[in-house]
Amino acid sequence: MRKNLVLIVLLTLLLLCGCGSYENLKTDVSVAEIFDALEQSGLSEKLDERAELGDELFDEACEALYGVTADELTDGGIMYVSSGKSADEISIISGSADCEKLLNERAKQRESDFEGYAPEESQKATDAEAFECGGLYVLIIADEDSREQIKDEIISIIQ
């Protein structure tokens, strides 16, 4: 009986370990490294512009993009379509603020930017996904297939 109990406990522990979550990881990977990897993978080819924390462009636009100053972030960056004709973007931020809330608000802002003007782009923002991985908060605005591929790639880079 005791052997069976020990076996059950061990099997349960193995199953729990196999179902690990990416949400509680901490990473040493920077946003710039993630963006580099996404560019190399070809998954971000539509996104022709990028800016990261420390770049003048990002630091000056940070409050307009996310509602916080660059000083409130420990890392961050955005990849986007420079023409402004597409809602597609990848935003990654970390810091002391409620980053997931900031990114959800960013998605709503993008939805509003395209509402009535480009409904398909507005819908991408409506369907955007914000999630936490390794202490970094990620927002992906893209069509469903691309969004899932980009998410999987980001998670694999961080893990």
C-alpha positions as CSV (number, residue, x, y, z in Angstrom):
1,M,0.0,0.0,0.0
2,R,2.8,2.4,0.9
3,K,4.6,1.6,-2.4
4,N,1.5,2.5,-4.3
5,L,1.0,5.7,-2.5
6,V,4.6,6.7,-3.1
7,L,4.2,5.8,-6.8
8,I,1.0,7.9,-7.1
9,V,2.7,10.9,-5.5
10,L,5.7,10.6,-7.8
11,L,3.6,10.3,-10.9
12,T,1.5,13.3,-9.8
13,L,4.6,15.4,-9.3
14,L,6.0,14.3,-12.7
15,L,2.7,15.3,-14.4
16,L,2.6,18.7,-12.6
17,C,6.2,19.4,-13.6
18,G,5.3,18.6,-17.2
19,C,2.5,21.2,-17.2
20,G,4.8,24.1,-16.4
21,S,3.5,27.6,-17.0
22,Y,5.5,30.2,-18.8
23,E,4.0,33.0,-16.7
24,N,6.2,32.6,-13.6
25,L,9.5,32.3,-15.4
26,K,12.0,35.2,-15.1
27,T,14.2,35.8,-18.1
28,D,17.5,37.4,-18.8
29,V,16.5,37.8,-22.5
30,S,16.1,41.5,-23.5
31,V,13.4,42.9,-25.7
32,A,16.0,43.7,-28.3
33,E,17.2,40.1,-28.4
34,I,13.6,38.9,-28.8
35,F,13.1,41.4,-31.7
36,D,16.3,40.2,-33.3
37,A,15.2,36.6,-33.1
38,L,11.7,37.5,-34.5
39,E,13.4,39.3,-37.4
40,Q,15.7,36.3,-38.1
41,S,12.7,33.9,-38.0
42,G,10.8,35.9,-40.6
43,L,7.7,36.2,-38.4
44,S,8.0,39.9,-38.1
45,E,8.7,40.7,-41.8
46,K,5.6,42.8,-42.1
47,L,6.7,44.9,-39.1
48,D,9.3,47.2,-40.8
49,E,10.1,49.5,-37.9
50,R,11.2,48.9,-34.3
51,A,12.2,51.0,-31.3
52,E,13.4,49.9,-27.8
53,L,13.8,51.4,-24.4
54,G,16.8,53.8,-24.6
55,D,16.1,54.8,-28.2
56,E,15.1,58.4,-28.3
57,L,12.0,57.5,-30.5
58,F,10.7,55.0,-28.0
59,D,11.5,57.0,-24.9
60,E,9.7,60.1,-26.2
61,A,6.7,58.1,-27.4
62,C,6.4,55.9,-24.4
63,E,3.8,57.9,-22.6
64,A,1.6,58.2,-25.7
65,L,2.0,54.5,-26.4
66,Y,1.5,53.0,-23.0
67,G,0.5,55.8,-20.6
68,V,3.8,55.6,-18.6
69,T,7.2,57.4,-19.0
70,A,10.2,55.4,-20.1
71,D,11.7,55.8,-16.6
72,E,8.9,53.6,-15.3
73,L,10.0,50.7,-17.5
74,T,12.9,48.3,-17.0
75,D,12.7,47.1,-20.6
76,G,10.5,47.7,-23.5
77,G,10.1,48.0,-27.2
78,I,7.7,48.0,-30.1
79,M,7.7,46.6,-33.6
80,Y,5.2,48.1,-36.0
81,V,4.3,48.9,-39.6
82,S,5.7,52.4,-40.3
83,S,3.2,53.3,-43.0
84,G,0.4,53.3,-40.4
85,K,-1.8,51.3,-42.8
86,S,-1.8,48.2,-40.5
87,A,-2.6,47.7,-36.9
88,D,-0.1,44.9,-36.7
89,E,2.4,45.4,-33.8
90,I,4.4,43.6,-31.1
91,S,4.8,45.6,-27.9
92,I,6.9,44.1,-25.1
93,I,7.3,46.0,-21.8
94,S,8.4,45.3,-18.2
95,G,8.5,47.5,-15.1
96,S,6.7,48.4,-11.9
97,A,3.5,49.5,-13.5
98,D,0.5,47.2,-14.3
99,C,2.0,46.3,-17.7
100,E,-0.7,43.9,-18.7
101,K,-3.3,46.6,-18.1
102,L,-1.2,49.1,-20.1
103,L,-1.0,46.7,-23.0
104,N,-4.7,46.0,-23.0
105,E,-5.3,49.7,-23.1
106,R,-2.9,50.0,-26.0
107,A,-4.9,47.4,-27.9
108,K,-8.1,49.4,-27.3
109,Q,-6.3,52.5,-28.5
110,R,-5.2,50.7,-31.7
111,E,-8.8,49.4,-32.2
112,S,-10.0,52.9,-31.9
113,D,-7.3,54.2,-34.4
114,F,-8.7,52.0,-37.1
115,E,-12.4,51.9,-36.2
116,G,-14.6,53.1,-39.1
117,Y,-11.6,53.6,-41.4
118,A,-10.2,50.1,-41.7
119,P,-12.5,47.6,-40.0
120,E,-10.3,44.6,-40.6
121,E,-7.4,46.3,-38.9
122,S,-9.6,47.4,-36.0
123,Q,-10.7,43.7,-35.6
124,K,-7.0,42.6,-35.3
125,A,-6.7,45.0,-32.4
126,T,-10.0,43.7,-30.9
127,D,-8.6,40.2,-31.1
128,A,-5.1,41.1,-29.8
129,E,-3.5,39.0,-27.2
130,A,-1.6,40.4,-24.1
131,F,0.2,37.9,-21.9
132,E,3.1,37.7,-19.4
133,C,6.1,35.5,-20.1
134,G,9.3,35.5,-18.0
135,G,8.5,38.9,-16.4
136,L,8.0,40.5,-19.8
137,Y,4.5,41.6,-20.9
138,V,3.7,41.1,-24.5
139,L,1.0,42.5,-26.8
140,I,0.6,41.0,-30.2
141,I,-1.7,42.6,-32.8
142,A,-1.9,40.5,-35.9
143,D,-4.2,38.0,-37.7
144,E,-4.9,34.9,-35.7
145,D,-2.4,32.6,-37.4
146,S,0.5,35.1,-37.2
147,R,-0.4,36.0,-33.6
148,E,-0.2,32.3,-32.5
149,Q,3.1,31.8,-34.4
150,I,4.7,34.9,-32.9
151,K,3.5,34.0,-29.4
152,D,4.9,30.5,-29.7
153,E,8.2,31.9,-30.9
154,I,8.4,34.5,-28.1
155,I,7.7,31.9,-25.5
156,S,10.4,29.6,-27.0
157,I,13.0,32.4,-27.0
158,I,12.3,33.2,-23.3
159,Q,12.2,29.6,-22.1
